[in-house]
Amino acid sequence: MSADERDHAREALNAAIARLAGGDRAALEEIYHATSRKLFGICLRILGDEKDAEDALQDVYIDLYRRAGRYDPDRASPISWLACMARNRAIDRLRSGGKVRAGAVPEDAALDVEDEAVPADERIVLDQRDARIHHCLGRLEKKQASAIRRAFLGGATYVQLAEDDGVPLSTVKSRVHRGLAKLKECLERS
């Protein structure tokens, strides 16, 4: 997909979210067709169960229907905003169900879910404002940057990060909190 096609797809998604915010219910179907595969993959990777991932995905689109008016295209690309919503709904479902992530599929398998759209990470890299985030992440301590990437881009919970790194939960929370503060400071300067 060329840069022009990516820009067109992004603008079409922006326009559909704006129409949805204005009450156009048909726009929700358009958004669903453009994003559901990618968002389902995120939910599946976090939850590890297709039924739970489908339920989380439904929650995402219900939230989108209610919150479309809050979307700000100057703050995030539409797929980044929706991916963040999917991650949060999946983690909420994981927490509320008290489930252990034991049934989660390997990350590679979750990423194999077909997606006709440009992958979110490619859109982020191509988007100038998101490139600033990556630049600032690169300026953080490695442990802080890794924790932020795995939590916010990879869908891991703080508990999972603590287990993976073999450190207390409070250490992970502290790393992420300090890292986000430094990230914010860097972004405000650039």
C-alpha positions as CSV (number, residue, x, y, z in Angstrom):
1,M,0.0,0.0,0.0
2,S,1.4,3.4,-1.0
3,A,1.7,6.4,1.2
4,D,-1.2,8.0,-0.6
5,E,-3.4,4.9,-0.1
6,R,-2.4,4.9,3.6
7,D,-3.3,8.6,3.9
8,H,-6.6,8.0,2.1
9,A,-7.5,5.1,4.4
10,R,-6.6,7.2,7.5
11,E,-8.7,10.1,6.3
12,A,-11.6,7.7,5.4
13,L,-11.5,6.3,9.0
14,N,-11.3,9.9,10.4
15,A,-14.3,10.9,8.4
16,A,-16.3,7.8,9.4
17,I,-15.6,8.4,13.1
18,A,-16.7,12.0,12.6
19,R,-19.9,10.9,10.9
20,L,-20.6,8.4,13.7
21,A,-20.1,11.2,16.2
22,G,-22.7,13.1,14.2
23,G,-25.2,10.3,14.6
24,D,-24.6,8.3,11.3
25,R,-25.1,4.7,12.4
26,A,-24.0,3.4,9.0
27,A,-20.5,4.8,9.7
28,L,-20.1,2.3,12.5
29,E,-20.4,-0.6,10.0
30,E,-17.8,1.1,7.8
31,I,-15.4,1.4,10.8
32,Y,-16.1,-2.2,11.8
33,H,-15.2,-3.5,8.4
34,A,-12.0,-1.5,8.3
35,T,-10.7,-2.3,11.7
36,S,-12.3,-5.4,13.2
37,R,-9.6,-7.9,12.2
38,K,-6.8,-5.8,13.7
39,L,-8.7,-5.1,16.9
40,F,-9.8,-8.7,17.2
41,G,-6.1,-9.7,17.0
42,I,-5.2,-7.4,19.8
43,C,-8.1,-8.7,22.0
44,L,-7.2,-12.3,21.2
45,R,-3.5,-11.9,22.0
46,I,-4.4,-10.5,25.4
47,L,-7.3,-12.8,26.3
48,G,-6.3,-16.0,24.6
49,D,-9.9,-17.1,24.1
50,E,-11.9,-16.4,20.9
51,K,-15.2,-16.0,22.7
52,D,-13.7,-13.5,25.2
53,A,-11.9,-11.7,22.4
54,E,-15.2,-11.4,20.5
55,D,-17.0,-10.0,23.6
56,A,-14.2,-7.5,24.2
57,L,-14.4,-6.5,20.6
58,Q,-18.1,-5.9,20.9
59,D,-17.3,-3.7,24.0
60,V,-14.9,-1.7,21.9
61,Y,-17.5,-0.9,19.2
62,I,-20.1,0.0,21.9
63,D,-17.6,2.3,23.5
64,L,-16.8,3.8,20.1
65,Y,-20.5,4.4,19.4
66,R,-20.8,6.3,22.7
67,R,-17.5,8.1,22.6
68,A,-16.9,8.9,18.9
69,G,-17.3,12.6,19.6
70,R,-14.3,12.5,21.9
71,Y,-11.9,11.4,19.2
72,D,-9.3,14.0,18.4
73,P,-7.4,13.3,15.2
74,D,-4.7,15.8,16.3
75,R,-3.8,13.6,19.2
76,A,-3.7,10.1,17.7
77,S,-4.4,8.3,14.4
78,P,-7.7,6.6,14.3
79,I,-6.3,3.1,14.4
80,S,-4.0,3.9,17.3
81,W,-7.0,5.3,19.3
82,L,-9.1,2.2,18.5
83,A,-6.2,-0.2,19.3
84,C,-5.8,1.5,22.6
85,M,-9.5,1.1,23.3
86,A,-9.3,-2.6,22.3
87,R,-6.3,-3.1,24.6
88,N,-8.1,-1.5,27.5
89,R,-11.3,-3.4,27.0
90,A,-9.4,-6.7,26.8
91,I,-7.4,-6.0,29.9
92,D,-10.7,-4.9,31.7
93,R,-12.3,-8.2,30.7
94,L,-9.2,-10.1,31.8
95,R,-9.2,-8.4,35.2
96,S,-13.0,-8.7,35.8
97,G,-13.0,-12.3,34.9
98,G,-10.1,-13.1,37.3
99,K,-8.6,-15.2,34.5
100,V,-5.0,-16.2,34.2
101,R,-3.7,-15.6,30.8
102,A,-2.7,-19.3,30.5
103,G,-4.9,-19.9,27.4
104,A,-3.5,-16.9,25.5
105,V,-2.3,-17.7,22.1
106,P,1.4,-17.0,21.2
107,E,1.8,-13.4,20.0
108,D,2.9,-14.6,16.5
109,A,-0.4,-16.5,16.2
110,A,-2.5,-13.5,17.2
111,L,-0.7,-11.4,14.7
112,D,-1.6,-13.9,11.9
113,V,-5.2,-12.7,12.0
114,E,-5.7,-11.4,8.5
115,D,-5.9,-7.6,8.1
116,E,-6.5,-5.8,4.9
117,A,-5.6,-2.5,6.3
118,V,-2.1,-1.2,6.9
119,P,-0.8,-2.5,10.3
120,A,-1.1,-0.1,13.1
121,D,2.6,0.0,13.8
122,E,3.3,1.0,10.2
123,R,0.8,3.8,10.5
124,I,2.4,5.0,13.7
125,V,5.9,5.1,12.2
126,L,4.6,7.0,9.2
127,D,2.7,9.5,11.2
128,Q,4.9,12.4,12.2
129,R,3.5,13.1,15.6
130,D,3.8,9.4,16.5
131,A,7.3,9.4,15.3
132,R,8.0,11.9,18.0
133,I,6.7,9.4,20.5
134,H,9.1,6.8,19.2
135,H,12.0,9.3,19.3
136,C,11.2,10.1,22.9
137,L,10.8,6.5,23.8
138,G,14.3,5.9,22.5
139,R,15.6,8.5,25.0
140,L,14.2,6.7,28.0
141,E,16.1,4.2,30.1
142,K,15.8,0.7,28.4
143,K,13.8,-0.8,31.2
144,Q,11.3,2.1,31.2
145,A,10.9,2.1,27.4
146,S,10.5,-1.7,27.3
147,A,7.8,-1.7,30.0
148,I,5.9,1.1,28.2
149,R,6.2,-0.6,24.8
150,R,5.1,-4.0,26.2
151,A,2.2,-2.5,28.2
152,F,0.8,0.0,25.7
153,L,1.8,-1.4,22.4
154,G,2.0,-5.1,23.2
155,G,-1.1,-5.4,25.5
156,A,0.7,-6.8,28.5
157,T,-0.7,-6.0,32.0
158,Y,1.6,-4.7,34.8
159,V,1.2,-8.1,36.5
160,Q,2.5,-9.8,33.4
161,L,5.4,-7.4,33.1
162,A,6.4,-8.1,36.7
163,E,6.2,-11.8,36.2
164,D,8.2,-11.7,32.9
165,D,10.9,-9.4,34.4
166,G,11.0,-11.2,37.7
167,V,10.5,-8.0,39.7
168,P,7.8,-6.8,42.1
169,L,4.6,-5.2,40.7
170,S,5.5,-1.9,42.4
171,T,8.8,-1.8,40.5
172,V,6.9,-2.1,37.2
173,K,4.4,0.5,38.2
174,S,7.2,2.8,39.2
175,R,9.1,2.2,35.9
176,V,6.0,2.9,33.8
177,H,5.0,6.0,35.8
178,R,8.5,7.5,35.7
179,G,8.9,6.6,32.0
180,L,5.6,8.2,31.1
181,A,6.5,11.4,33.0
182,K,9.8,11.6,31.1
183,L,8.0,10.8,27.8
184,K,5.5,13.6,28.4
185,E,8.4,16.0,29.2
186,C,10.2,15.0,26.0
187,L,7.1,15.4,23.9
188,E,6.3,18.8,25.3
189,R,9.8,20.0,24.4
190,S,9.7,18.7,20.8
